Amino acid sequence: MSDKTLPGKNKEGTINDPDDISTLAAYLLMANHFNTKGIVVASTHRMEHRSTPNQAEWAKRIWETAYAADLPHLNRNIGGYPDSIPFLQSAIKESGEKYDPTRKYIDLSGYPSIKALMDAVLSQEEPLYILCWGSLTEPAIFVNHCLNTRRPDLLKRVRFIGHWTNSGLHQEPPKNPGR
């Protein structure tokens, strides 16, 4: 998900899917049910996203502002909402990088959103649930990193939840999914 005002080739004339925007709104309305460590936006390998402005700044401007304005009312009427929810821009938005299964991802310094996931996993013992709503490059890099740094124990602390069961087919042609 990223700024819906950015022009593109979808049927709405933007580079986004409207369901991404409305789904984040719904998630924020249910934020009292989750301990959200962060929301990574613009996790995509689509070429048209590479030169877009910082999408974390957009998310903060749009979503944090709206959430902060509604927070007193939500807590007064329902309760349990966190004071804030951090937004991060995906580490792969500008590179358009796809996961390379032949590569060993040892160093996460070039992947701040994946490093943030690692820090969240290391900061707690209980499982961390990760909702994947787009490219699976970042989760795959995380898993690769854990395996190649001899930390498979960390994989027992994460649960990946996929938005699509056929996301490879959504992004690629059926004859060559996940290329």
N, C-alpha and C positions, 0 to 999 in steps of 0.2 A: 504494500500500500504506500502511496505517496500522494502528493498534492494533486487533487482532482482538477485543478485549473490548468495543469500542464497539458498542452495540446498533444494529441496522438492519433492513432489509427483505430481505436475501438469505436463501437457504434455510438458512443456519447461524444466522440471527438477528443477524448483525452487518452492518457497512457494508463489509466486505471480501470479497475472494475468497480462499479458502484457498490457491489456487495461488500467489498473490503472496507469502504468508508462506513457503511451502516453497521457492519459487524463490529467494528471497533467501538462505535457508539453503544451498541448493546453490551459489549464486554465491560465498558466503563460503568454502565448502569448496574452491572452485577459485580463490581469490584469489591464489594463487601464480602463476597464468598471466596475470595482468593487472596493470597499473600504474593502480590505481583512484584517481582524483583526488577522487571523492566520490560519494555516493549521495543523490539527492534523493527524499524520501518525501512521500507525500500530494499528488502532482501530479494534481489532479482538479478538475473543475468541478461535481461533484455537490454539491447543496445540503446534504445531511446532514453533509458534512465541515466546513462553514464554522465551526461552533461547537465543534469538537473541540479537545482540548488540543494543545499543541505536539507535533507528531509526530516532530520531530527529537529531542526530549528522550526520547520513548518509544523510538525506535530506538536511541538511545545507551544507555538503561537496559537494554533487552532484548538488542540485537544486539552492541553494543560490549562489554558485560559478558561475554556468552557467548564472543565471539571472543577476548577477552583471556584468558579461562580456558583456552581450547583452544589458543591460539597456541604455547605451549612444546611441547606434544605434537605439533602439526602440523609445526612446524619441526624437531623432533627426528626425526620419522618420515618426513617427506616433504621439507620444506625450501622455502625461497623465499617464505614468507608475509610480507607487510608488517606492520610493527609496529602499525599502526592503519589504519582506514578511516573517513574523516569522513562524517557524516550531516548533511544540511541539510533543513529543511522547505521544501517548494515555495512559491514566491512567489505562486502562485494558489490555494492551499488555502482561505484565508479569504475571498477575493473571489469565488471561483467563476468567475473571468474566463475567457471564451473568446476565442480569437484573433480580432481584428478586421482583416480584410485592407485596410480603407480607412484605417486609422490608421498613422501613422509613429511607430514606437517608437524615438525618438532617445535619450531619457533612461532608463537602466536603474536609477536609484536606488531605484525602487519595486519592483524585481525582484531581490532579493539572490541567489536561486539562479541566475538567468540571468547576473547580474554575475559570479558565481563561475565559471560556464562560460566567460564572456569572458576572465576572468583566467587560467584554465587554458589556453585557446587561445593567448593572448598570451605565455604563459610558455614555450612550446616551439615548435619548428619542425616536428616530425614530426606526422602526423595524430593527432587525438584521436577515438576511437570512442565514440559516445554511444548507449547502449542505451535506447530509449524504450519504457517499459512502462506506458503509460497515455496520458493526454491529450497531444496534440502541441502544445498552446498554447505552452509554454515554448520548444521548438525553433523553432516558427514565429516567435515574437517575436525570438529570437536571429538568425534569418535576415533578418527584416525590418530589424532594427537594423543588421546588417552592410551591407545594401544601401542603407539610408537615411543611413548615416554614411560612405558611399563607402569601405567596407572589404570589398568582395567577395573580396579576396585571402584573408581569414580563412576563407571558406567552403571554400577548398581544403585547409584544415587540419582539417576535421571530416568525419566519416562517421557519419551517423545510421542506426541499425539499429532497425527497428520490430518490436515484439513481435507485433502483429497486422497482417495485410495489409488487413483491413477494419475497423480500429478505429472509423472513423466510423459504420459500421453497428452496431458493438457498443454505441456510446453513443447513437445516434440511430435514429429509424425509417428503414427502407430507402427510403421514398419521399422522405425529406428528410435525407440523411446530411450531417453536419457543419454543421448549421444553427446 
